[in-house]
């Protein structure tokens, strides 16, 4: 019976995924959506609340039109009181639905985050020891805390806000078009250009976000390795404080630059979008005023006020949708990193039909029968062995190029255990004795 180790941690998995040509966009979105499947009932309630809130949001702008044209314009005080009462009640009802929607958003989002953390932790528990010894501890913890925490806002708020903003934008555009097709076309003329630019900005933001998380993971790993008891002991023993500080400062500055770059990507574009939205009501007043002055049918003072109110209500969700696309692209980079770990193959698995060992059935007897074990070594491991071999004892001598060349030509596999057989009975005290490298640690 034989066992074989595997080389190099995440590098192997990265190569496997690269060979598969992993497509992240549609597949990642699909997998994120599947995370909400256990909470379909709550999701339906959120959608109902969004629809009701959207419909109620259209009431007041339409009431404004009737107030100007029918109530004030015709001197109907009773109608004015009724319309104003409706305008007062509507925000109260909308606020109640909004509170309920926010509560459900957080319930669903936090449970989805809990499920992601559980799945990731469970999968990591199933990984072999080789994975943990060949992967930096800070990298693993960064995936479990920083990456999962980084997508929390998208899961809890962004998903529902996208639906709400789309619902608001579509319903508002329909009502605006009913009031005035010409003014609606003027208001939305540059929207396709904005959408195209947002898509481009989102792609850049996503790449930068992924690079930022990688830098954060590297910095976290560096802090944990350097500031642990063993790490700080080695640093002080060999007088490498300045070197450690230099490495930390370098990675810290890289993370700082990436954070600034990530925050500034597309800011000029969104500044232009905000400015455009701010001046658009003035353009509408100009065009609509010209129509009223020239007595164009179908336009009135109440229509203009209602239209600009709807317009201001439209620009916020459109602006949010343009911005959230960039945020989602950044979050998808984090989801890619989460799914990258969830997709890691479990390299040591039980054979089909393997017996399940219950702790109650353990008697304490241990038997090895013809057990062999082989470590697969890369070049760095070979060189490390050589340095340790040449550097032991007093009068350390430098490693010669000839020795490096000879050793690196050895087979990459090193047999540690070869047909080992022994039996330890319950209650028996056994000791493993042998020189360094004989395989004592491998057996234990």
Secondary structure per residue as TSV (DSSP state, phi and psi in degrees):
chain	resnum	aa	ss	phi	psi
A	1	X	-	360.0	134.1
A	2	X	E	-135.5	152.2
A	3	X	E	-125.7	147.9
A	4	X	E	-129.5	129.3
A	5	X	-	-74.3	171.6
A	6	X	-	-123.8	150.7
A	7	X	S	-86.2	147.0
A	8	X	-	48.2	56.9
A	9	X	H	41.9	-132.3
A	10	X	H	-65.4	-23.6
A	11	X	H	-60.3	-41.0
A	12	X	H	-64.1	-45.2
A	13	X	H	-65.2	-38.7
A	14	X	H	-62.7	-40.1
A	15	X	H	-64.9	-40.7
A	16	X	H	-63.1	-42.8
A	17	X	H	-69.1	-35.2
A	18	X	H	-65.5	-38.5
A	19	X	H	-66.0	-34.9
A	20	X	H	-73.5	-13.4
A	21	X	T	63.2	52.0
A	22	X	-	-61.0	119.2
A	23	X	-	-91.7	123.0
A	24	X	-	-93.3	-32.4
A	25	X	H	-60.1	-76.7
A	26	X	H	-64.4	-41.9
A	27	X	H	-65.0	-42.3
A	28	X	H	-65.1	-44.9
A	29	X	H	-60.8	-41.1
A	30	X	H	-62.8	-42.0
A	31	X	H	-69.6	-35.7
A	32	X	H	-65.1	-42.4
A	33	X	H	-62.8	-36.7
A	34	X	H	-64.1	-24.3
A	35	X	T	-66.4	-21.6
A	36	X	T	-89.2	-5.3
A	37	X	G	-57.1	-42.3
A	38	X	G	-64.5	-11.5
A	39	X	G	-118.3	39.1
A	40	X	H	-61.7	-40.2
A	41	X	H	-62.1	-46.7
A	42	X	H	-64.4	-36.6
A	43	X	H	-63.6	-40.6
A	44	X	H	-62.4	-41.5
A	45	X	H	-62.1	-39.6
A	46	X	H	-63.4	-42.5
A	47	X	H	-63.0	-40.6
A	48	X	H	-62.7	-43.3
A	49	X	H	-63.1	-38.0
A	50	X	H	-64.5	-44.5
A	51	X	H	-63.3	-45.2
A	52	X	H	-63.2	-41.8
A	53	X	H	-63.9	-39.4
A	54	X	H	-64.2	-45.9
A	55	X	H	-63.5	-43.5
A	56	X	H	-65.0	-29.5
A	57	X	H	-67.9	-19.2
A	58	X	T	-86.3	-11.4
A	59	X	H	-67.1	-51.9
A	60	X	H	-62.1	-43.6
A	61	X	H	-58.5	-39.2
A	62	X	H	-69.9	-34.6
A	63	X	H	-62.8	-35.4
A	64	X	H	-60.8	-40.7
A	65	X	H	-61.1	-46.1
A	66	X	H	-69.1	-32.3
A	67	X	I	-62.9	-45.8
A	68	X	I	-73.1	-45.0
A	69	X	I	-83.4	-39.9
A	70	X	I	-103.9	-40.8
A	71	X	I	-82.4	-62.8
A	72	X	I	-70.0	-44.7
A	73	X	T	-60.4	-32.4
A	74	X	T	-108.3	5.6
A	75	X	T	67.1	31.1
A	76	X	-	-94.7	96.4
A	77	X	H	-70.0	-36.2
A	78	X	H	-63.1	-44.1
A	79	X	H	-63.4	-37.6
A	80	X	H	-61.3	-44.0
A	81	X	H	-63.8	-42.2
A	82	X	H	-62.6	-46.5
A	83	X	H	-65.2	-41.7
A	84	X	H	-64.7	-39.3
A	85	X	H	-60.7	-42.7
A	86	X	H	-61.2	-41.0
A	87	X	H	-66.8	-26.1
A	88	X	H	-79.9	-41.5
A	89	X	H	-71.1	-37.4
A	90	X	H	-56.9	-49.4
A	91	X	H	-62.0	-32.1
A	92	X	H	-64.6	-48.1
A	93	X	H	-63.9	-41.6
A	94	X	H	-60.3	-41.7
A	95	X	H	-62.9	-38.3
A	96	X	H	-63.3	-46.7
A	97	X	H	-62.2	-35.9
A	98	X	H	-64.5	-40.6
A	99	X	H	-63.5	-44.2
A	100	X	H	-62.0	-40.4
A	101	X	H	-64.1	-42.6
A	102	X	H	-62.6	-40.9
A	103	X	H	-61.2	-48.0
A	104	X	H	-64.8	-37.5
A	105	X	H	-55.9	-48.2
A	106	X	H	-69.5	-37.8
A	107	X	H	-60.6	-50.0
A	108	X	H	-64.6	-48.5
A	109	X	H	-61.2	-45.9
A	110	X	H	-66.7	-34.4
A	111	X	H	-70.7	-36.5
A	112	X	H	-64.4	-42.3
A	113	X	H	-62.5	-40.5
A	114	X	H	-59.6	-42.9
A	115	X	H	-64.5	-40.7
A	116	X	H	-61.6	-45.3
A	117	X	H	-63.7	-41.8
A	118	X	H	-63.6	-44.8
A	119	X	H	-62.9	-43.9
A	120	X	H	-65.7	-44.1
A	121	X	H	-64.9	-42.7
A	122	X	H	-62.5	-42.2
A	123	X	H	-66.8	-39.9
A	124	X	H	-65.5	-33.2
A	125	X	H	-64.4	-26.1
A	126	X	H	-85.7	-11.1
A	127	X	S	-72.8	155.1
A	128	X	-	-75.4	164.9
A	129	X	H	-61.2	-33.3
A	130	X	H	-57.4	-37.1
A	131	X	H	-62.3	-42.9
A	132	X	H	-74.5	-31.9
A	133	X	H	-75.6	-21.7
A	134	X	H	-104.6	2.1
A	135	X	S	-120.0	136.5
A	136	X	-	-63.8	135.3
A	137	X	H	-58.3	-42.7
A	138	X	H	-62.7	-31.6
A	139	X	H	-64.8	-44.1
A	140	X	H	-64.2	-46.6
A	141	X	H	-66.7	-31.8
A	142	X	H	-65.4	-39.6
A	143	X	I	-63.7	-40.3
A	144	X	I	-76.5	-30.7
A	145	X	I	-107.3	-58.1
A	146	X	I	-67.7	-46.9
A	147	X	I	-69.8	-46.5
A	148	X	H	-64.9	-41.4
A	149	X	H	-66.1	-30.6
A	150	X	H	-68.2	-26.0
A	151	X	T	-95.3	2.9
A	152	X	H	-60.9	-43.3
A	153	X	H	-62.9	-37.1
A	154	X	I	-66.9	-41.8
A	155	X	I	-71.2	-41.1
A	156	X	I	-82.2	-35.0
A	157	X	I	-119.2	-47.0
A	158	X	I	-63.3	-41.6
A	159	X	H	-57.8	-46.8
A	160	X	H	-75.7	-33.1
A	161	X	H	-66.0	-32.7
A	162	X	H	-62.4	-47.3
A	163	X	H	-62.3	-44.3
A	164	X	H	-63.8	-42.5
A	165	X	H	-68.0	-39.5
A	166	X	H	-63.9	-45.2
A	167	X	H	-60.6	-43.9
A	168	X	H	-64.7	-44.9
A	169	X	H	-63.9	-46.1
A	170	X	H	-64.7	-47.8
A	171	X	H	-64.9	-38.2
A	172	X	H	-67.1	-41.7
A	173	X	H	-61.7	-39.9
A	174	X	H	-61.7	-47.0
A	175	X	H	-66.1	-40.8
A	176	X	H	-60.3	-42.1
A	177	X	H	-65.0	-35.7
A	178	X	H	-65.0	-39.9
A	179	X	H	-69.6	-45.8
A	180	X	-	-161.2	103.4
A	181	X	H	-59.8	-40.1
A	182	X	H	-62.8	-49.6
A	183	X	H	-64.3	-32.4
A	184	X	H	-66.7	-44.3
A	185	X	H	-63.2	-38.3
A	186	X	H	-64.0	-41.4
A	187	X	H	-66.2	-32.8
A	188	X	T	-105.6	11.9
A	189	X	T	-58.5	-41.0
A	190	X	T	-95.2	3.8
A	191	X	H	-59.7	-43.0
A	192	X	H	-58.7	-37.9
A	193	X	H	-64.4	-42.8
A	194	X	H	-61.4	-41.2
A	195	X	H	-63.8	-40.8
A	196	X	H	-65.7	-44.7
A	197	X	H	-64.4	-39.2
A	198	X	H	-62.2	-39.3
A	199	X	H	-61.3	-43.3
A	200	X	H	-66.1	-44.0
A	201	X	H	-63.0	-38.5
A	202	X	H	-62.9	-38.4
A	203	X	H	-63.2	-42.9
A	204	X	H	-65.7	-41.2
A	205	X	H	-63.4	-37.8
A	206	X	H	-65.4	-45.4
A	207	X	H	-62.5	-42.3
A	208	X	H	-66.5	-38.2
A	209	X	H	-63.3	-41.3
A	210	X	H	-65.6	-41.7
A	211	X	H	-64.8	-36.8
A	212	X	H	-64.2	-43.9
A	213	X	H	-65.8	-35.8
A	214	X	H	-64.3	-41.5
A	215	X	H	-66.0	-39.7
A	216	X	H	-63.9	-40.4
A	217	X	H	-64.0	-41.7
A	218	X	H	-63.5	-41.0
A	219	X	H	-66.8	-40.7
A	220	X	H	-62.7	-44.0
A	221	X	H	-62.9	-41.0
A	222	X	H	-62.7	-42.7
A	223	X	H	-64.8	-42.3
A	224	X	H	-69.0	-36.8
A	225	X	H	-72.6	-39.8
A	226	X	H	-80.0	-36.7
A	227	X	H	-96.3	3.3
A	228	X	S	-72.3	167.5
A	229	X	H	-60.1	-48.1
A	230	X	H	-67.3	-37.4
A	231	X	H	-66.6	-46.4
A	232	X	H	-69.0	-30.1
A	233	X	H	-65.1	-44.7
A	234	X	H	-64.7	-41.7
A	235	X	H	-60.8	-45.3
A	236	X	H	-72.9	-35.5
A	237	X	H	-63.1	-42.2
A	238	X	T	-97.4	7.7
A	239	X	T	60.9	42.9
A	240	X	-	-107.0	27.0
A	241	X	H	-61.2	-45.2
A	242	X	H	-63.6	-40.9
A	243	X	H	-64.0	-43.8
A	244	X	H	-63.4	-41.0
A	245	X	H	-64.5	-40.2
A	246	X	H	-63.1	-43.5
A	247	X	H	-64.3	-41.6
A	248	X	H	-65.0	-45.7
A	249	X	H	-60.9	-38.2
A	250	X	H	-64.2	-48.1
A	251	X	H	-69.6	-35.8
A	252	X	H	-65.6	-40.8
A	253	X	H	-66.7	-37.6
A	254	X	H	-61.6	-43.8
A	255	X	H	-64.5	-40.5
A	256	X	H	-60.7	-46.3
A	257	X	H	-62.7	-40.0
A	258	X	H	-67.0	-39.1
A	259	X	H	-63.4	-44.3
A	260	X	H	-63.1	-43.9
A	261	X	H	-62.5	-41.3
A	262	X	H	-63.8	-39.6
A	263	X	H	-71.3	-29.2
A	264	X	H	-91.3	-12.3
A	265	X	T	-61.0	123.4
A	266	X	T	78.5	4.1
A	267	X	H	-66.4	-36.8
A	268	X	H	-64.4	-38.1
A	269	X	H	-63.9	-46.9
A	270	X	H	-69.9	-27.8
A	271	X	H	-63.9	-41.5
A	272	X	H	-65.7	-41.0
A	273	X	H	-61.9	-45.0
A	274	X	H	-62.2	-40.0
A	275	X	H	-64.5	-41.1
A	276	X	H	-61.4	-44.6
A	277	X	H	-64.0	-32.2
A	278	X	H	-72.0	-36.0
A	279	X	H	-89.7	-11.7
A	280	X	H	-61.6	-40.3
A	281	X	H	-57.2	-36.2
A	282	X	H	-63.3	-39.4
A	283	X	H	-65.5	-39.8
A	284	X	H	-63.7	-43.1
A	285	X	H	-60.3	-38.0
A	286	X	H	-65.1	-50.5
A	287	X	H	-67.2	-47.0
A	288	X	H	-66.6	-38.0
A	289	X	H	-62.9	-40.5
A	290	X	H	-61.0	-40.5
A	291	X	H	-64.8	-41.5
A	292	X	H	-67.1	-43.5
A	293	X	H	-60.0	-39.0
A	294	X	T	-91.3	12.3
A	295	X	T	54.6	45.8
A	296	X	-	-71.8	128.4
A	297	X	T	-66.8	150.7
A	298	X	T	89.8	0.2
A	299	X	-	-123.6	138.2
A	300	X	-	-143.6	171.6
A	301	X	H	-62.1	-41.9
A	302	X	H	-63.1	-36.5
A	303	X	H	-64.2	-42.3
A	304	X	H	-62.5	-47.7
A	305	X	H	-63.5	-44.1
A	306	X	H	-63.6	-40.0
A	307	X	H	-65.6	-46.7
A	308	X	H	-66.2	-31.4
A	309	X	H	-65.7	-44.7
A	310	X	H	-63.8	-37.5
A	311	X	H	-61.9	-44.8
A	312	X	H	-64.7	-33.4
A	313	X	H	-71.6	-26.5
A	314	X	H	-79.0	-39.0
A	315	X	H	-65.7	-33.2
A	316	X	H	-64.1	-52.4
A	317	X	H	-63.7	-35.3
A	318	X	H	-64.6	-44.7
A	319	X	H	-60.4	-40.2
A	320	X	H	-65.1	-40.9
A	321	X	H	-65.9	-39.2
A	322	X	H	-64.2	-41.0
A	323	X	H	-76.4	-37.7
A	324	X	H	-69.3	-26.2
A	325	X	H	-61.2	-39.2
A	326	X	H	-67.0	-42.0
A	327	X	H	-64.0	-40.3
A	328	X	H	-64.8	-40.1
A	329	X	H	-59.5	-40.6
A	330	X	H	-65.8	-39.5
A	331	X	H	-68.5	-34.1
A	332	X	H	-61.4	-33.3
A	333	X	H	-62.8	-37.9
A	334	X	H	-70.6	-40.9
A	335	X	H	-61.6	-37.5
A	336	X	H	-58.4	-42.1
A	337	X	H	-67.7	-36.9
A	338	X	H	-66.2	-48.7
A	339	X	H	-67.8	-26.7
A	340	X	H	-60.1	-40.9
A	341	X	H	-73.6	-40.3
A	342	X	H	-65.0	-24.8
A	343	X	T	-89.9	-2.3
A	344	X	-	-62.1	127.7
A	345	X	-	-69.9	143.0
A	346	X	-	-81.3	109.3
A	347	X	S	-77.5	-18.9
A	348	X	S	-119.6	112.0
A	349	X	-	-129.0	152.7
A	350	X	-	-68.9	147.7
A	351	X	-	-70.4	156.6
A	352	X	T	-58.1	132.4
A	353	X	T	81.3	11.7
A	354	X	-	-64.1	145.5
A	355	X	-	-74.0	139.7
A	356	X	-	-87.7	124.1
A	357	X	-	-95.9	116.6
A	358	X	-	-91.4	139.9
A	359	X	G	-56.8	-29.8
A	360	X	G	-69.9	-21.8
A	361	X	G	-91.8	-5.9
A	362	X	-	-72.8	125.5
A	363	X	-	-104.6	-11.3
A	364	X	S	97.2	4.3
A	365	X	-	-90.6	132.0
A	366	X	E	-123.6	127.5
A	367	X	E	-130.2	126.6
A	368	X	E	-108.9	129.2
A	369	X	E	-132.5	109.2
A	370	X	E	52.9	49.3
A	371	X	E	-90.1	130.3
A	372	X	E	-124.8	148.1
A	373	X	E	-144.1	134.5
A	374	X	E	-128.7	129.2
A	375	X	E	-91.7	135.2
A	376	X	E	-93.8	126.5
A	377	X	-	-114.0	141.3
A	378	X	-	-95.1	-179.8
A	379	X	H	-63.1	-36.7
A	380	X	H	-64.0	-36.6
A	381	X	H	-67.1	-39.9
A	382	X	H	-60.8	-47.0
A	383	X	H	-64.4	-38.2
A	384	X	H	-63.7	-41.3
A	385	X	H	-62.1	-40.3
A	386	X	H	-64.8	-44.1
A	387	X	H	-62.8	-42.5
A	388	X	H	-64.7	-37.2
A	389	X	H	-67.8	-46.0
A	390	X	H	-76.3	-21.4
A	391	X	T	-101.1	6.7
A	392	X	-	-77.3	149.7
A	393	X	S	79.8	-171.4
A	394	X	S	-80.2	159.4
A	395	X	S	61.4	56.4
A	396	X	-	-61.2	137.4
A	397	X	-	-113.0	149.1
A	398	X	-	-66.2	153.1
A	399	X	-	-79.3	124.0
A	400	X	-	-83.0	150.7
A	401	X	H	-59.3	-33.2
A	402	X	H	-65.2	-39.2
A	403	X	H	-66.0	-39.3
A	404	X	H	-61.9	-44.8
A	405	X	H	-63.6	-41.1
A	406	X	H	-67.2	-44.7
A	407	X	H	-70.9	-37.3
A	408	X	H	-72.6	-10.7
A	409	X	T	-86.7	-5.7
A	410	X	S	-65.2	158.7
A	411	X	-	-57.8	143.8
A	412	X	S	-70.0	-14.6
A	413	X	E	-100.3	138.9
A	414	X	E	-125.0	118.4
A	415	X	E	-75.2	120.5
A	416	X	E	-98.0	-43.8
A	417	X	E	-119.9	136.2
A	418	X	E	-134.3	104.4
A	419	X	E	51.6	53.7
A	420	X	E	-85.3	131.9
A	421	X	E	-137.6	132.0
A	422	X	E	-165.8	167.6
A	423	X	E	-139.6	132.5
A	424	X	E	-118.1	119.5
A	425	X	-	-86.9	159.9
A	426	X	T	-56.1	132.3
A	427	X	T	83.8	-8.6
A	428	X	-	-82.0	137.0
A	429	X	-	-96.5	121.8
A	430	X	-	-124.9	149.0
A	431	X	-	-130.0	142.0
A	432	X	-	-100.9	120.4
A	433	X	-	-124.9	136.6
A	434	X	-	170.3	166.1
A	435	X	-	-69.5	168.6
A	436	X	T	-61.5	131.3
A	437	X	T	90.5	5.0
A	438	X	S	-76.4	-18.6
A	439	X	S	114.1	15.0
A	440	X	H	-62.6	-46.9
A	441	X	H	-65.6	-37.2
A	442	X	H	-62.3	-40.7
A	443	X	H	-66.9	-42.0
A	444	X	-	-73.0	360.0
